[in-house]
Amino acid sequence: DGAAAQLLAERIRQAISATPVPVTADKSEVITVSIGIAGCSAPRSVSDLKSLGESLLARADVALYRAKSEGRDRVAMD
């Protein structure tokens, strides 16, 4: 469900920002991630899968850009 997806995405976001990435032998950088989530109901038929997938991806992309515009390093759900 949506709440579980958002919780998982938030855990992933926190784990990424808590894990410094080595840049050189003596320097590490902290990276961040923005995540966009979109949910859907099961398709009624196999022929609906392509349009469902395209719609789901487009909605997740909108949510991702909303997360970035709200300050980055966030999770946003459609």
mmCIF file of the N, C-alpha and C atoms, coordinates in Angstrom:
data_MODEL
# 
_entry.id   MODEL 
# 
loop_
_atom_site.group_PDB 
_atom_site.id 
_atom_site.type_symbol 
_atom_site.label_atom_id 
_atom_site.label_alt_id 
_atom_site.label_comp_id 
_atom_site.label_asym_id 
_atom_site.label_entity_id 
_atom_site.label_seq_id 
_atom_site.pdbx_PDB_ins_code 
_atom_site.Cartn_x 
_atom_site.Cartn_y 
_atom_site.Cartn_z 
_atom_site.occupancy 
_atom_site.B_iso_or_equiv 
_atom_site.pdbx_formal_charge 
_atom_site.auth_seq_id 
_atom_site.auth_comp_id 
_atom_site.auth_asym_id 
_atom_site.auth_atom_id 
_atom_site.pdbx_PDB_model_num 
ATOM 1   N N  . ASP A 1 1  ? 0.823  -1.192 0.000   1.00 0.00 ? 1  ASP A N  1 
ATOM 2   C CA . ASP A 1 1  ? 0.000  0.000  0.000   1.00 0.00 ? 1  ASP A CA 1 
ATOM 3   C C  . ASP A 1 1  ? 0.862  1.248  0.000   1.00 0.00 ? 1  ASP A C  1 
ATOM 4   N N  . GLY A 1 2  ? 0.224  2.402  -0.119  1.00 0.00 ? 2  GLY A N  1 
ATOM 5   C CA . GLY A 1 2  ? 0.951  3.656  -0.238  1.00 0.00 ? 2  GLY A CA 1 
ATOM 6   C C  . GLY A 1 2  ? 1.806  4.000  0.965   1.00 0.00 ? 2  GLY A C  1 
ATOM 7   N N  . ALA A 1 3  ? 1.268  3.775  2.160   1.00 0.00 ? 3  ALA A N  1 
ATOM 8   C CA . ALA A 1 3  ? 2.020  4.100  3.372   1.00 0.00 ? 3  ALA A CA 1 
ATOM 9   C C  . ALA A 1 3  ? 3.267  3.229  3.493   1.00 0.00 ? 3  ALA A C  1 
ATOM 10  N N  . ALA A 1 4  ? 3.142  1.959  3.159   1.00 0.00 ? 4  ALA A N  1 
ATOM 11  C CA . ALA A 1 4  ? 4.296  1.055  3.220   1.00 0.00 ? 4  ALA A CA 1 
ATOM 12  C C  . ALA A 1 4  ? 5.348  1.444  2.186   1.00 0.00 ? 4  ALA A C  1 
ATOM 13  N N  . ALA A 1 5  ? 4.911  1.821  0.998   1.00 0.00 ? 5  ALA A N  1 
ATOM 14  C CA . ALA A 1 5  ? 5.851  2.249  -0.046  1.00 0.00 ? 5  ALA A CA 1 
ATOM 15  C C  . ALA A 1 5  ? 6.583  3.511  0.379   1.00 0.00 ? 5  ALA A C  1 
ATOM 16  N N  . GLN A 1 6  ? 5.852  4.435  0.975   1.00 0.00 ? 6  GLN A N  1 
ATOM 17  C CA . GLN A 1 6  ? 6.471  5.681  1.421   1.00 0.00 ? 6  GLN A CA 1 
ATOM 18  C C  . GLN A 1 6  ? 7.466  5.414  2.552   1.00 0.00 ? 6  GLN A C  1 
ATOM 19  N N  . LEU A 1 7  ? 7.120  4.529  3.472   1.00 0.00 ? 7  LEU A N  1 
ATOM 20  C CA . LEU A 1 7  ? 8.023  4.176  4.565   1.00 0.00 ? 7  LEU A CA 1 
ATOM 21  C C  . LEU A 1 7  ? 9.298  3.521  4.033   1.00 0.00 ? 7  LEU A C  1 
ATOM 22  N N  . LEU A 1 8  ? 9.163  2.603  3.097   1.00 0.00 ? 8  LEU A N  1 
ATOM 23  C CA . LEU A 1 8  ? 10.329 1.947  2.504   1.00 0.00 ? 8  LEU A CA 1 
ATOM 24  C C  . LEU A 1 8  ? 11.209 2.953  1.769   1.00 0.00 ? 8  LEU A C  1 
ATOM 25  N N  . ALA A 1 9  ? 10.599 3.834  0.996   1.00 0.00 ? 9  ALA A N  1 
ATOM 26  C CA . ALA A 1 9  ? 11.366 4.852  0.270   1.00 0.00 ? 9  ALA A CA 1 
ATOM 27  C C  . ALA A 1 9  ? 12.100 5.769  1.242   1.00 0.00 ? 9  ALA A C  1 
ATOM 28  N N  . GLU A 1 10 ? 11.465 6.117  2.340   1.00 0.00 ? 10 GLU A N  1 
ATOM 29  C CA . GLU A 1 10 ? 12.102 6.974  3.349   1.00 0.00 ? 10 GLU A CA 1 
ATOM 30  C C  . GLU A 1 10 ? 13.286 6.246  3.990   1.00 0.00 ? 10 GLU A C  1 
ATOM 31  N N  . ARG A 1 11 ? 13.145 4.973  4.253   1.00 0.00 ? 11 ARG A N  1 
ATOM 32  C CA . ARG A 1 11 ? 14.266 4.200  4.811   1.00 0.00 ? 11 ARG A CA 1 
ATOM 33  C C  . ARG A 1 11 ? 15.428 4.140  3.826   1.00 0.00 ? 11 ARG A C  1 
ATOM 34  N N  . ILE A 1 12 ? 15.124 3.959  2.561   1.00 0.00 ? 12 ILE A N  1 
ATOM 35  C CA . ILE A 1 12 ? 16.169 3.950  1.530   1.00 0.00 ? 12 ILE A CA 1 
ATOM 36  C C  . ILE A 1 12 ? 16.849 5.309  1.471   1.00 0.00 ? 12 ILE A C  1 
ATOM 37  N N  . ARG A 1 13 ? 16.064 6.378  1.480   1.00 0.00 ? 13 ARG A N  1 
ATOM 38  C CA . ARG A 1 13 ? 16.619 7.734  1.441   1.00 0.00 ? 13 ARG A CA 1 
ATOM 39  C C  . ARG A 1 13 ? 17.553 7.974  2.621   1.00 0.00 ? 13 ARG A C  1 
ATOM 40  N N  . GLN A 1 14 ? 17.124 7.589  3.813   1.00 0.00 ? 14 GLN A N  1 
ATOM 41  C CA . GLN A 1 14 ? 17.946 7.778  5.008   1.00 0.00 ? 14 GLN A CA 1 
ATOM 42  C C  . GLN A 1 14 ? 19.228 6.950  4.955   1.00 0.00 ? 14 GLN A C  1 
ATOM 43  N N  . ALA A 1 15 ? 19.132 5.715  4.470   1.00 0.00 ? 15 ALA A N  1 
ATOM 44  C CA . ALA A 1 15 ? 20.319 4.856  4.381   1.00 0.00 ? 15 ALA A CA 1 
ATOM 45  C C  . ALA A 1 15 ? 21.344 5.428  3.411   1.00 0.00 ? 15 ALA A C  1 
ATOM 46  N N  . ILE A 1 16 ? 20.875 5.966  2.304   1.00 0.00 ? 16 ILE A N  1 
ATOM 47  C CA . ILE A 1 16 ? 21.795 6.557  1.325   1.00 0.00 ? 16 ILE A CA 1 
ATOM 48  C C  . ILE A 1 16 ? 22.489 7.774  1.914   1.00 0.00 ? 16 ILE A C  1 
ATOM 49  N N  . SER A 1 17 ? 21.739 8.650  2.566   1.00 0.00 ? 17 SER A N  1 
ATOM 50  C CA . SER A 1 17 ? 22.353 9.865  3.111   1.00 0.00 ? 17 SER A CA 1 
ATOM 51  C C  . SER A 1 17 ? 23.228 9.572  4.330   1.00 0.00 ? 17 SER A C  1 
ATOM 52  N N  . ALA A 1 18 ? 23.059 8.412  4.952   1.00 0.00 ? 18 ALA A N  1 
ATOM 53  C CA . ALA A 1 18 ? 23.877 8.041  6.110   1.00 0.00 ? 18 ALA A CA 1 
ATOM 54  C C  . ALA A 1 18 ? 25.138 7.275  5.716   1.00 0.00 ? 18 ALA A C  1 
ATOM 55  N N  . THR A 1 19 ? 25.328 7.047  4.428   1.00 0.00 ? 19 THR A N  1 
ATOM 56  C CA . THR A 1 19 ? 26.468 6.256  3.957   1.00 0.00 ? 19 THR A CA 1 
ATOM 57  C C  . THR A 1 19 ? 27.394 7.128  3.113   1.00 0.00 ? 19 THR A C  1 
ATOM 58  N N  . PRO A 1 20 ? 28.483 7.648  3.725   1.00 0.00 ? 20 PRO A N  1 
ATOM 59  C CA . PRO A 1 20 ? 29.427 8.458  2.948   1.00 0.00 ? 20 PRO A CA 1 
ATOM 60  C C  . PRO A 1 20 ? 30.052 7.647  1.811   1.00 0.00 ? 20 PRO A C  1 
ATOM 61  N N  . VAL A 1 21 ? 30.269 8.314  0.696   1.00 0.00 ? 21 VAL A N  1 
ATOM 62  C CA . VAL A 1 21 ? 30.852 7.675  -0.481  1.00 0.00 ? 21 VAL A CA 1 
ATOM 63  C C  . VAL A 1 21 ? 32.301 8.144  -0.608  1.00 0.00 ? 21 VAL A C  1 
ATOM 64  N N  . PRO A 1 22 ? 33.266 7.206  -0.600  1.00 0.00 ? 22 PRO A N  1 
ATOM 65  C CA . PRO A 1 22 ? 34.667 7.610  -0.738  1.00 0.00 ? 22 PRO A CA 1 
ATOM 66  C C  . PRO A 1 22 ? 34.924 8.242  -2.112  1.00 0.00 ? 22 PRO A C  1 
ATOM 67  N N  . VAL A 1 23 ? 35.557 9.404  -2.077  1.00 0.00 ? 23 VAL A N  1 
ATOM 68  C CA . VAL A 1 23 ? 35.901 10.107 -3.313  1.00 0.00 ? 23 VAL A CA 1 
ATOM 69  C C  . VAL A 1 23 ? 37.391 9.924  -3.603  1.00 0.00 ? 23 VAL A C  1 
ATOM 70  N N  . THR A 1 24 ? 38.185 10.070 -2.578  1.00 0.00 ? 24 THR A N  1 
ATOM 71  C CA . THR A 1 24 ? 39.624 9.807  -2.656  1.00 0.00 ? 24 THR A CA 1 
ATOM 72  C C  . THR A 1 24 ? 39.985 8.990  -1.416  1.00 0.00 ? 24 THR A C  1 
ATOM 73  N N  . ALA A 1 25 ? 41.259 8.679  -1.265  1.00 0.00 ? 25 ALA A N  1 
ATOM 74  C CA . ALA A 1 25 ? 41.690 7.875  -0.120  1.00 0.00 ? 25 ALA A CA 1 
ATOM 75  C C  . ALA A 1 25 ? 41.387 8.554  1.212   1.00 0.00 ? 25 ALA A C  1 
ATOM 76  N N  . ASP A 1 26 ? 41.376 9.880  1.232   1.00 0.00 ? 26 ASP A N  1 
ATOM 77  C CA . ASP A 1 26 ? 41.161 10.587 2.500   1.00 0.00 ? 26 ASP A CA 1 
ATOM 78  C C  . ASP A 1 26 ? 39.921 11.483 2.509   1.00 0.00 ? 26 ASP A C  1 
ATOM 79  N N  . LYS A 1 27 ? 39.046 11.333 1.544   1.00 0.00 ? 27 LYS A N  1 
ATOM 80  C CA . LYS A 1 27 ? 37.868 12.199 1.488   1.00 0.00 ? 27 LYS A CA 1 
ATOM 81  C C  . LYS A 1 27 ? 36.626 11.400 1.093   1.00 0.00 ? 27 LYS A C  1 
ATOM 82  N N  . SER A 1 28 ? 35.549 11.663 1.810   1.00 0.00 ? 28 SER A N  1 
ATOM 83  C CA . SER A 1 28 ? 34.252 11.060 1.491   1.00 0.00 ? 28 SER A CA 1 
ATOM 84  C C  . SER A 1 28 ? 33.220 12.163 1.337   1.00 0.00 ? 28 SER A C  1 
ATOM 85  N N  . GLU A 1 29 ? 32.204 11.901 0.570   1.00 0.00 ? 29 GLU A N  1 
ATOM 86  C CA . GLU A 1 29 ? 31.099 12.841 0.369   1.00 0.00 ? 29 GLU A CA 1 
ATOM 87  C C  . GLU A 1 29 ? 29.792 12.159 0.757   1.00 0.00 ? 29 GLU A C  1 
ATOM 88  N N  . VAL A 1 30 ? 28.885 12.951 1.279   1.00 0.00 ? 30 VAL A N  1 
ATOM 89  C CA . VAL A 1 30 ? 27.541 12.459 1.569   1.00 0.00 ? 30 VAL A CA 1 
ATOM 90  C C  . VAL A 1 30 ? 26.682 12.764 0.350   1.00 0.00 ? 30 VAL A C  1 
ATOM 91  N N  . ILE A 1 31 ? 25.969 11.764 -0.123  1.00 0.00 ? 31 ILE A N  1 
ATOM 92  C CA . ILE A 1 31 ? 25.063 11.991 -1.242  1.00 0.00 ? 31 ILE A CA 1 
ATOM 93  C C  . ILE A 1 31 ? 23.627 11.905 -0.738  1.00 0.00 ? 31 ILE A C  1 
ATOM 94  N N  . THR A 1 32 ? 22.739 12.490 -1.483  1.00 0.00 ? 32 THR A N  1 
ATOM 95  C CA . THR A 1 32 ? 21.322 12.457 -1.132  1.00 0.00 ? 32 THR A CA 1 
ATOM 96  C C  . THR A 1 32 ? 20.530 11.931 -2.325  1.00 0.00 ? 32 THR A C  1 
ATOM 97  N N  . VAL A 1 33 ? 19.283 11.602 -2.068  1.00 0.00 ? 33 VAL A N  1 
ATOM 98  C CA . VAL A 1 33 ? 18.426 11.088 -3.130  1.00 0.00 ? 33 VAL A CA 1 
ATOM 99  C C  . VAL A 1 33 ? 17.016 11.624 -2.930  1.00 0.00 ? 33 VAL A C  1 
ATOM 100 N N  . SER A 1 34 ? 16.381 11.942 -4.015  1.00 0.00 ? 34 SER A N  1 
ATOM 101 C CA . SER A 1 34 ? 14.957 12.266 -4.008  1.00 0.00 ? 34 SER A CA 1 
ATOM 102 C C  . SER A 1 34 ? 14.241 11.102 -4.679  1.00 0.00 ? 34 SER A C  1 
ATOM 103 N N  . ILE A 1 35 ? 13.093 10.728 -4.128  1.00 0.00 ? 35 ILE A N  1 
ATOM 104 C CA . ILE A 1 35 ? 12.360 9.570  -4.632  1.00 0.00 ? 35 ILE A CA 1 
ATOM 105 C C  . ILE A 1 35 ? 10.914 9.958  -4.892  1.00 0.00 ? 35 ILE A C  1 
ATOM 106 N N  . GLY A 1 36 ? 10.422 9.600  -6.065  1.00 0.00 ? 36 GLY A N  1 
ATOM 107 C CA . GLY A 1 36 ? 9.017  9.809  -6.400  1.00 0.00 ? 36 GLY A CA 1 
ATOM 108 C C  . GLY A 1 36 ? 8.293  8.477  -6.441  1.00 0.00 ? 36 GLY A C  1 
ATOM 109 N N  . ILE A 1 37 ? 7.136  8.417  -5.805  1.00 0.00 ? 37 ILE A N  1 
ATOM 110 C CA . ILE A 1 37 ? 6.368  7.171  -5.719  1.00 0.00 ? 37 ILE A CA 1 
ATOM 111 C C  . ILE A 1 37 ? 4.995  7.379  -6.339  1.00 0.00 ? 37 ILE A C  1 
ATOM 112 N N  . ALA A 1 38 ? 4.533  6.380  -7.059  1.00 0.00 ? 38 ALA A N  1 
ATOM 113 C CA . ALA A 1 38 ? 3.162  6.368  -7.581  1.00 0.00 ? 38 ALA A CA 1 
ATOM 114 C C  . ALA A 1 38 ? 2.619  4.958  -7.407  1.00 0.00 ? 38 ALA A C  1 
ATOM 115 N N  . GLY A 1 39 ? 1.372  4.859  -7.060  1.00 0.00 ? 39 GLY A N  1 
ATOM 116 C CA . GLY A 1 39 ? 0.741  3.558  -6.881  1.00 0.00 ? 39 GLY A CA 1 
ATOM 117 C C  . GLY A 1 39 ? -0.327 3.338  -7.933  1.00 0.00 ? 39 GLY A C  1 
ATOM 118 N N  . CYS A 1 40 ? -0.796 2.107  -8.004  1.00 0.00 ? 40 CYS A N  1 
ATOM 119 C CA . CYS A 1 40 ? -1.840 1.790  -8.972  1.00 0.00 ? 40 CYS A CA 1 
ATOM 120 C C  . CYS A 1 40 ? -2.611 0.559  -8.525  1.00 0.00 ? 40 CYS A C  1 
ATOM 121 N N  . SER A 1 41 ? -3.729 0.367  -9.133  1.00 0.00 ? 41 SER A N  1 
ATOM 122 C CA . SER A 1 41 ? -4.510 -0.854 -8.935  1.00 0.00 ? 41 SER A CA 1 
ATOM 123 C C  . SER A 1 41 ? -4.098 -1.857 -10.001 1.00 0.00 ? 41 SER A C  1 
ATOM 124 N N  . ALA A 1 42 ? -4.390 -3.109 -9.751  1.00 0.00 ? 42 ALA A N  1 
ATOM 125 C CA . ALA A 1 42 ? -4.067 -4.148 -10.729 1.00 0.00 ? 42 ALA A CA 1 
ATOM 126 C C  . ALA A 1 42 ? -4.840 -3.902 -12.021 1.00 0.00 ? 42 ALA A C  1 
ATOM 127 N N  . PRO A 1 43 ? -4.193 -4.127 -13.167 1.00 0.00 ? 43 PRO A N  1 
ATOM 128 C CA . PRO A 1 43 ? -4.883 -3.923 -14.447 1.00 0.00 ? 43 PRO A CA 1 
ATOM 129 C C  . PRO A 1 43 ? -5.985 -4.962 -14.640 1.00 0.00 ? 43 PRO A C  1 
ATOM 130 N N  . ARG A 1 44 ? -6.981 -4.575 -15.405 1.00 0.00 ? 44 ARG A N  1 
ATOM 131 C CA . ARG A 1 44 ? -8.092 -5.491 -15.678 1.00 0.00 ? 44 ARG A CA 1 
ATOM 132 C C  . ARG A 1 44 ? -7.730 -6.555 -16.705 1.00 0.00 ? 44 ARG A C  1 
ATOM 133 N N  . SER A 1 45 ? -6.778 -6.231 -17.573 1.00 0.00 ? 45 SER A N  1 
ATOM 134 C CA . SER A 1 45 ? -6.380 -7.200 -18.597 1.00 0.00 ? 45 SER A CA 1 
ATOM 135 C C  . SER A 1 45 ? -4.909 -7.006 -18.938 1.00 0.00 ? 45 SER A C  1 
ATOM 136 N N  . VAL A 1 46 ? -4.359 -7.983 -19.585 1.00 0.00 ? 46 VAL A N  1 
ATOM 137 C CA . VAL A 1 46 ? -2.960 -7.919 -19.997 1.00 0.00 ? 46 VAL A CA 1 
ATOM 138 C C  . VAL A 1 46 ? -2.739 -6.754 -20.959 1.00 0.00 ? 46 VAL A C  1 
ATOM 139 N N  . SER A 1 47 ? -3.721 -6.464 -21.791 1.00 0.00 ? 47 SER A N  1 
ATOM 140 C CA . SER A 1 47 ? -3.568 -5.371 -22.757 1.00 0.00 ? 47 SER A CA 1 
ATOM 141 C C  . SER A 1 47 ? -3.475 -4.009 -22.068 1.00 0.00 ? 47 SER A C  1 
ATOM 142 N N  . ASP A 1 48 ? -3.931 -3.912 -20.828 1.00 0.00 ? 48 ASP A N  1 
ATOM 143 C CA . ASP A 1 48 ? -3.842 -2.654 -20.078 1.00 0.00 ? 48 ASP A CA 1 
ATOM 144 C C  . ASP A 1 48 ? -2.464 -2.431 -19.467 1.00 0.00 ? 48 ASP A C  1 
ATOM 145 N N  . LEU A 1 49 ? -1.619 -3.454 -19.462 1.00 0.00 ? 49 LEU A N  1 
ATOM 146 C CA . LEU A 1 49 ? -0.329 -3.352 -18.784 1.00 0.00 ? 49 LEU A CA 1 
ATOM 147 C C  . LEU A 1 49 ? 0.561  -2.248 -19.335 1.00 0.00 ? 49 LEU A C  1 
ATOM 148 N N  . LYS A 1 50 ? 0.650  -2.120 -20.649 1.00 0.00 ? 50 LYS A N  1 
ATOM 149 C CA . LYS A 1 50 ? 1.538  -1.116 -21.236 1.00 0.00 ? 50 LYS A CA 1 
ATOM 150 C C  . LYS A 1 50 ? 1.106  0.285  -20.843 1.00 0.00 ? 50 LYS A C  1 
ATOM 151 N N  . SER A 1 51 ? -0.165 0.602  -21.000 1.00 0.00 ? 51 SER A N  1 
ATOM 152 C CA . SER A 1 51 ? -0.619 1.952  -20.662 1.00 0.00 ? 51 SER A CA 1 
ATOM 153 C C  . SER A 1 51 ? -0.526 2.191  -19.160 1.00 0.00 ? 51 SER A C  1 
ATOM 154 N N  . LEU A 1 52 ? -0.762 1.155  -18.360 1.00 0.00 ? 52 LEU A N  1 
ATOM 155 C CA . LEU A 1 52 ? -0.631 1.289  -16.913 1.00 0.00 ? 52 LEU A CA 1 
ATOM 156 C C  . LEU A 1 52 ? 0.814  1.591  -16.542 1.00 0.00 ? 52 LEU A C  1 
ATOM 157 N N  . GLY A 1 53 ? 1.747  0.856  -17.142 1.00 0.00 ? 53 GLY A N  1 
ATOM 158 C CA . GLY A 1 53 ? 3.161  1.087  -16.871 1.00 0.00 ? 53 GLY A CA 1 
ATOM 159 C C  . GLY A 1 53 ? 3.602  2.486  -17.258 1.00 0.00 ? 53 GLY A C  1 
ATOM 160 N N  . GLU A 1 54 ? 3.160  2.953  -18.412 1.00 0.00 ? 54 GLU A N  1 
ATOM 161 C CA . GLU A 1 54 ? 3.514  4.305  -18.860 1.00 0.00 ? 54 GLU A CA 1 
ATOM 162 C C  . GLU A 1 54 ? 2.931  5.353  -17.921 1.00 0.00 ? 54 GLU A C  1 
ATOM 163 N N  . SER A 1 55 ? 1.688  5.167  -17.517 1.00 0.00 ? 55 SER A N  1 
ATOM 164 C CA . SER A 1 55 ? 1.036  6.106  -16.603 1.00 0.00 ? 55 SER A CA 1 
ATOM 165 C C  . SER A 1 55 ? 1.724  6.113  -15.244 1.00 0.00 ? 55 SER A C  1 
ATOM 166 N N  . LEU A 1 56 ? 2.050  4.941  -14.749 1.00 0.00 ? 56 LEU A N  1 
ATOM 167 C CA . LEU A 1 56 ? 2.708  4.821  -13.454 1.00 0.00 ? 56 LEU A CA 1 
ATOM 168 C C  . LEU A 1 56 ? 4.066  5.509  -13.467 1.00 0.00 ? 56 LEU A C  1 
ATOM 169 N N  . LEU A 1 57 ? 4.828  5.291  -14.519 1.00 0.00 ? 57 LEU A N  1 
ATOM 170 C CA . LEU A 1 57 ? 6.137  5.926  -14.645 1.00 0.00 ? 57 LEU A CA 1 
ATOM 171 C C  . LEU A 1 57 ? 6.006  7.442  -14.740 1.00 0.00 ? 57 LEU A C  1 
ATOM 172 N N  . ALA A 1 58 ? 5.053  7.930  -15.501 1.00 0.00 ? 58 ALA A N  1 
ATOM 173 C CA . ALA A 1 58 ? 4.848  9.376  -15.638 1.00 0.00 ? 58 ALA A CA 1 
ATOM 174 C C  . ALA A 1 58 ? 4.460  9.998  -14.298 1.00 0.00 ? 58 ALA A C  1 
ATOM 175 N N  . ARG A 1 59 ? 3.594  9.334  -13.551 1.00 0.00 ? 59 ARG A N  1 
ATOM 176 C CA . ARG A 1 59 ? 3.173  9.870  -12.252 1.00 0.00 ? 59 ARG A CA 1 
ATOM 177 C C  . ARG A 1 59 ? 4.308  9.840  -11.234 1.00 0.00 ? 59 ARG A C  1 
ATOM 178 N N  . ALA A 1 60 ? 5.124  8.790  -11.264 1.00 0.00 ? 60 ALA A N  1 
ATOM 179 C CA . ALA A 1 60 ? 6.282  8.720  -10.372 1.00 0.00 ? 60 ALA A CA 1 
ATOM 180 C C  . ALA A 1 60 ? 7.284  9.815  -10.724 1.00 0.00 ? 60 ALA A C  1 
ATOM 181 N N  . ASP A 1 61 ? 7.430  10.109 -12.006 1.00 0.00 ? 61 ASP A N  1 
ATOM 182 C CA . ASP A 1 61 ? 8.327  11.173 -12.453 1.00 0.00 ? 61 ASP A CA 1 
ATOM 183 C C  . ASP A 1 61 ? 7.845  12.530 -11.943 1.00 0.00 ? 61 ASP A C  1 
ATOM 184 N N  . VAL A 1 62 ? 6.542  12.769 -12.006 1.00 0.00 ? 62 VAL A N  1 
ATOM 185 C CA . VAL A 1 62 ? 5.978  14.020 -11.478 1.00 0.00 ? 62 VAL A CA 1 
ATOM 186 C C  . VAL A 1 62 ? 6.254  14.115 -9.980  1.00 0.00 ? 62 VAL A C  1 
ATOM 187 N N  . ALA A 1 63 ? 6.064  13.017 -9.260  1.00 0.00 ? 63 ALA A N  1 
ATOM 188 C CA . ALA A 1 63 ? 6.323  13.012 -7.818  1.00 0.00 ? 63 ALA A CA 1 
ATOM 189 C C  . ALA A 1 63 ? 7.802  13.263 -7.531  1.00 0.00 ? 63 ALA A C  1 
ATOM 190 N N  . LEU A 1 64 ? 8.688  12.693 -8.339  1.00 0.00 ? 64 LEU A N  1 
ATOM 191 C CA . LEU A 1 64 ? 10.121 12.917 -8.171  1.00 0.00 ? 64 LEU A CA 1 
ATOM 192 C C  . LEU A 1 64 ? 10.466 14.391 -8.326  1.00 0.00 ? 64 LEU A C  1 
ATOM 193 N N  . TYR A 1 65 ? 9.951  15.026 -9.366  1.00 0.00 ? 65 TYR A N  1 
ATOM 194 C CA . TYR A 1 65 ? 10.245 16.444 -9.573  1.00 0.00 ? 65 TYR A CA 1 
ATOM 195 C C  . TYR A 1 65 ? 9.639  17.307 -8.478  1.00 0.00 ? 65 TYR A C  1 
ATOM 196 N N  . ARG A 1 66 ? 8.502  16.883 -7.919  1.00 0.00 ? 66 ARG A N  1 
ATOM 197 C CA . ARG A 1 66 ? 7.927  17.612 -6.786  1.00 0.00 ? 66 ARG A CA 1 
ATOM 198 C C  . ARG A 1 66 ? 8.851  17.488 -5.571  1.00 0.00 ? 66 ARG A C  1 
ATOM 199 N N  . ALA A 1 67 ? 9.382  16.294 -5.328  1.00 0.00 ? 67 ALA A N  1 
ATOM 200 C CA . ALA A 1 67 ? 10.318 16.100 -4.215  1.00 0.00 ? 67 ALA A CA 1 
ATOM 201 C C  . ALA A 1 67 ? 11.542 16.993 -4.380  1.00 0.00 ? 67 ALA A C  1 
ATOM 202 N N  . LYS A 1 68 ? 12.053 17.074 -5.596  1.00 0.00 ? 68 LYS A N  1 
ATOM 203 C CA . LYS A 1 68 ? 13.214 17.934 -5.845  1.00 0.00 ? 68 LYS A CA 1 
ATOM 204 C C  . LYS A 1 68 ? 12.874 19.403 -5.652  1.00 0.00 ? 68 LYS A C  1 
ATOM 205 N N  . SER A 1 69 ? 11.709 19.822 -6.113  1.00 0.00 ? 69 SER A N  1 
ATOM 206 C CA . SER A 1 69 ? 11.345 21.238 -6.006  1.00 0.00 ? 69 SER A CA 1 
ATOM 207 C C  . SER A 1 69 ? 11.037 21.640 -4.569  1.00 0.00 ? 69 SER A C  1 
ATOM 208 N N  . GLU A 1 70 ? 10.708 20.671 -3.724  1.00 0.00 ? 70 GLU A N  1 
ATOM 209 C CA . GLU A 1 70 ? 10.419 20.963 -2.319  1.00 0.00 ? 70 GLU A CA 1 
ATOM 210 C C  . GLU A 1 70 ? 11.681 20.975 -1.465  1.00 0.00 ? 70 GLU A C  1 
ATOM 211 N N  . GLY A 1 71 ? 12.837 20.856 -2.078  1.00 0.00 ? 71 GLY A N  1 
ATOM 212 C CA . GLY A 1 71 ? 14.078 20.979 -1.336  1.00 0.00 ? 71 GLY A CA 1 
ATOM 213 C C  . GLY A 1 71 ? 15.041 19.821 -1.486  1.00 0.00 ? 71 GLY A C  1 
ATOM 214 N N  . ARG A 1 72 ? 14.738 18.879 -2.302  1.00 0.00 ? 72 ARG A N  1 
ATOM 215 C CA . ARG A 1 72 ? 15.590 17.717 -2.550  1.00 0.00 ? 72 ARG A CA 1 
ATOM 216 C C  . ARG A 1 72 ? 15.746 16.866 -1.293  1.00 0.00 ? 72 ARG A C  1 
ATOM 217 N N  . ASP A 1 73 ? 16.393 15.715 -1.454  1.00 0.00 ? 73 ASP A N  1 
ATOM 218 C CA . ASP A 1 73 ? 16.582 14.759 -0.361  1.00 0.00 ? 73 ASP A CA 1 
ATOM 219 C C  . ASP A 1 73 ? 15.252 14.471 0.339   1.00 0.00 ? 73 ASP A C  1 
ATOM 220 N N  . ARG A 1 74 ? 14.241 14.165 -0.471  1.00 0.00 ? 74 ARG A N  1 
ATOM 221 C CA . ARG A 1 74 ? 12.886 13.935 0.036   1.00 0.00 ? 74 ARG A CA 1 
ATOM 222 C C  . ARG A 1 74 ? 12.221 12.790 -0.707  1.00 0.00 ? 74 ARG A C  1 
ATOM 223 N N  . VAL A 1 75 ? 11.111 12.364 -0.116  1.00 0.00 ? 75 VAL A N  1 
ATOM 224 C CA . VAL A 1 75 ? 10.238 11.381 -0.744  1.00 0.00 ? 75 VAL A CA 1 
ATOM 225 C C  . VAL A 1 75 ? 8.910  12.070 -1.005  1.00 0.00 ? 75 VAL A C  1 
ATOM 226 N N  . ALA A 1 76 ? 8.393  11.943 -2.211  1.00 0.00 ? 76 ALA A N  1 
ATOM 227 C CA . ALA A 1 76 ? 7.075  12.503 -2.546  1.00 0.00 ? 76 ALA A CA 1 
ATOM 228 C C  . ALA A 1 76 ? 6.248  11.408 -3.199  1.00 0.00 ? 76 ALA A C  1 
ATOM 229 N N  . MET A 1 77 ? 4.961  11.423 -2.897  1.00 0.00 ? 77 MET A N  1 
ATOM 230 C CA . MET A 1 77 ? 4.063  10.401 -3.427  1.00 0.00 ? 77 MET A CA 1 
ATOM 231 C C  . MET A 1 77 ? 2.961  11.041 -4.238  1.00 0.00 ? 77 MET A C  1 
ATOM 232 N N  . ASP A 1 78 ? 2.644  10.393 -5.380  1.00 0.00 ? 78 ASP A N  1 
ATOM 233 C CA . ASP A 1 78 ? 1.550  10.866 -6.234  1.00 0.00 ? 78 ASP A CA 1 
ATOM 234 C C  . ASP A 1 78 ? 0.241  10.396 -5.650  1.00 0.00 ? 78 ASP A C  1 
# 
